[in-house]
Amino acid sequence: MQDIKPVLTHAEDNMEATVLFLDEALAHIRAGKANVRILDGVKVEYYGSHVPVSNVATITTPDAKTISIQPYEKSLISIIEKAILDSDVGITPMNNGETIRLGIPPLTEDRRRQLAKQSKAECEEAKISVRNARRDAIEHFKKMIKEGLPEDVEKDAEASVQKIHDKYIKKIDDLFATKEREIMTV
């Protein structure tokens, strides 16, 4: 008799990876408050290789509307500024010769709705991925029936994968609710 545990584990691992990816994607959607994670995707040229800004500078949020970037080397200020301008952050950096400041502009109501819609789309993509992991596991169980797995064991396995699916869909819904509240709060 075949074991269904590896299939359940694989499905749950895929669903967990989807939720982690969604969490990362939602962190990059700015919500009107200073969040250093919006700079995670910005890479700078440093001694011949592209590295994240966080590897060549200290990034802090002195207040809710400002991100401060303190490069480890003064020569990096112009390089970091150019990288931020070239990225999709959408904020113009200002520098005083030692630090770079990013002033987070307040979001308009239309922009808030647009960001909430973008967050919802990211969550829907994640739900699709979780459903696909569930479908793949169920298909695998159906193949195992042909290889000798008892049908009652297969039905129990389907119920287990459905419970795992429901748990991760709820996590996605919770992540969206939190992000939407963060975006819509003025």
C-alpha positions as semicolon CSV with decimal commas, in nm:
position;residue;x (nm);y (nm);z (nm)
1;M;0,000;0,000;0,000
2;Q;0,121;0,348;-0,084
3;D;0,166;0,627;0,165
4;I;-0,034;0,948;0,119
5;K;0,170;1,155;0,368
6;P;0,435;1,272;0,116
7;V;0,162;1,398;-0,118
8;L;-0,010;1,589;0,165
9;T;0,325;1,730;0,281
10;H;0,414;1,841;-0,072
11;A;0,074;2,011;-0,116
12;E;0,105;2,189;0,219
13;D;0,462;2,301;0,138
14;N;0,341;2,449;-0,192
15;M;0,056;2,629;-0,017
16;E;0,291;2,764;0,252
17;A;0,533;2,889;-0,014
18;T;0,243;3,064;-0,188
19;V;0,142;3,244;0,131
20;L;0,503;3,350;0,197
21;F;0,532;3,481;-0,160
22;L;0,204;3,671;-0,118
23;D;0,324;3,824;0,208
24;E;0,639;3,944;0,032
25;A;0,439;4,081;-0,263
26;L;0,200;4,270;-0,035
27;A;0,492;4,421;0,156
28;H;0,608;4,590;-0,166
29;I;0,273;4,766;-0,211
30;R;0,314;5,094;-0,027
31;A;0,031;5,202;0,194
32;G;0,112;5,568;0,261
33;K;0,333;5,482;0,558
34;A;0,711;5,454;0,552
35;N;0,811;5,089;0,515
36;V;1,172;4,992;0,443
37;R;1,053;4,680;0,256
38;I;0,947;4,892;-0,045
39;L;1,321;4,920;-0,120
40;D;1,378;4,542;-0,121
41;G;1,363;4,525;-0,500
42;V;1,609;4,812;-0,556
43;K;1,956;4,690;-0,660
44;V;2,273;4,898;-0,686
45;E;2,601;4,841;-0,869
46;Y;2,865;4,773;-0,602
47;Y;3,215;4,658;-0,698
48;G;3,094;4,492;-1,016
49;S;2,785;4,316;-0,885
50;H;2,422;4,413;-0,828
51;V;2,329;4,402;-0,460
52;P;2,022;4,517;-0,263
53;V;2,037;4,869;-0,116
54;S;2,014;4,716;0,233
55;N;2,356;4,553;0,177
56;V;2,534;4,886;0,118
57;A;2,339;5,119;0,349
58;T;2,148;5,144;0,673
59;I;1,778;5,198;0,604
60;T;1,559;5,342;0,879
61;T;1,221;5,510;0,923
62;P;1,272;5,812;1,151
63;D;0,898;5,890;1,130
64;A;0,584;5,753;0,960
65;K;0,634;5,956;0,641
66;T;1,013;5,931;0,585
67;I;1,265;5,662;0,493
68;S;1,628;5,749;0,564
69;I;1,915;5,575;0,379
70;Q;2,266;5,611;0,524
71;P;2,520;5,460;0,277
72;Y;2,829;5,293;0,425
73;E;3,041;5,483;0,169
74;K;2,969;5,842;0,060
75;S;3,051;5,755;-0,301
76;L;2,738;5,537;-0,311
77;I;2,493;5,825;-0,258
78;S;2,456;5,908;-0,628
79;I;2,446;5,539;-0,725
80;I;2,169;5,466;-0,472
81;E;1,974;5,775;-0,583
82;K;1,993;5,668;-0,947
83;A;1,884;5,313;-0,859
84;I;1,580;5,446;-0,669
85;L;1,485;5,677;-0,956
86;D;1,518;5,388;-1,206
87;S;1,311;5,151;-0,990
88;D;0,933;5,132;-0,964
89;V;0,927;5,281;-0,611
90;G;0,783;5,605;-0,750
91;I;0,942;5,838;-0,495
92;T;1,204;6,101;-0,575
93;P;1,501;6,079;-0,335
94;M;1,657;6,386;-0,172
95;N;2,009;6,391;-0,027
96;N;2,205;6,624;0,198
97;G;2,548;6,486;0,107
98;E;2,545;6,221;0,380
99;T;2,201;6,063;0,381
100;I;1,922;6,006;0,131
101;R;1,567;6,079;0,239
102;L;1,251;5,948;0,078
103;G;0,940;6,143;0,169
104;I;0,637;5,918;0,144
105;P;0,359;6,129;-0,012
106;P;0,006;6,092;0,124
107;L;-0,213;5,871;-0,091
108;T;-0,518;6,008;-0,269
109;E;-0,848;5,823;-0,234
110;D;-0,824;5,699;-0,595
111;R;-0,469;5,573;-0,538
112;R;-0,580;5,396;-0,220
113;R;-0,857;5,217;-0,413
114;Q;-0,611;5,128;-0,689
115;L;-0,363;4,983;-0,435
116;A;-0,643;4,789;-0,262
117;K;-0,746;4,649;-0,601
118;Q;-0,382;4,553;-0,672
119;S;-0,362;4,379;-0,333
120;K;-0,684;4,190;-0,406
121;A;-0,545;4,076;-0,743
122;E;-0,228;3,948;-0,571
123;C;-0,444;3,757;-0,323
124;E;-0,656;3,606;-0,600
125;E;-0,340;3,483;-0,773
126;A;-0,230;3,323;-0,446
127;K;-0,570;3,155;-0,403
128;I;-0,543;3,012;-0,754
129;S;-0,201;2,873;-0,669
130;V;-0,334;2,714;-0,347
131;R;-0,626;2,561;-0,540
132;N;-0,384;2,424;-0,798
133;A;-0,179;2,258;-0,523
134;R;-0,500;2,099;-0,388
135;R;-0,602;1,983;-0,737
136;D;-0,257;1,831;-0,801
137;A;-0,274;1,639;-0,472
138;I;-0,624;1,507;-0,549
139;E;-0,517;1,399;-0,898
140;H;-0,220;1,219;-0,742
141;F;-0,456;1,036;-0,502
142;K;-0,677;0,930;-0,794
143;K;-0,371;0,784;-0,970
144;M;-0,281;0,602;-0,648
145;I;-0,624;0,431;-0,652
146;K;-0,529;0,271;-0,983
147;E;-0,208;0,154;-0,818
148;G;-0,392;-0,015;-0,531
149;L;-0,482;0,256;-0,279
150;P;-0,816;0,178;-0,109
151;E;-1,095;0,423;-0,201
152;D;-1,183;0,504;0,161
153;V;-0,818;0,604;0,224
154;E;-0,831;0,822;-0,089
155;K;-1,151;0,993;0,033
156;D;-0,991;1,060;0,374
157;A;-0,683;1,201;0,197
158;E;-0,904;1,431;-0,013
159;A;-1,073;1,554;0,304
160;S;-0,731;1,618;0,462
161;V;-0,605;1,815;0,162
162;Q;-0,932;2,014;0,165
163;K;-0,875;2,106;0,532
164;I;-0,521;2,219;0,451
165;H;-0,657;2,418;0,153
166;D;-0,918;2,589;0,371
167;K;-0,654;2,683;0,629
168;Y;-0,434;2,854;0,367
169;I;-0,726;3,029;0,195
170;K;-0,817;3,175;0,536
171;K;-0,454;3,291;0,582
172;I;-0,469;3,464;0,242
173;D;-0,801;3,631;0,333
174;D;-0,650;3,750;0,664
175;L;-0,343;3,891;0,486
176;F;-0,567;4,079;0,243
177;A;-0,790;4,218;0,519
178;T;-0,484;4,344;0,707
179;K;-0,330;4,502;0,397
180;E;-0,660;4,660;0,289
181;R;-0,705;4,813;0,636
182;E;-0,347;4,944;0,620
183;I;-0,403;5,098;0,274
184;M;-0,742;5,254;0,348
185;T;-0,641;5,405;0,683
186;V;-0,566;5,772;0,633
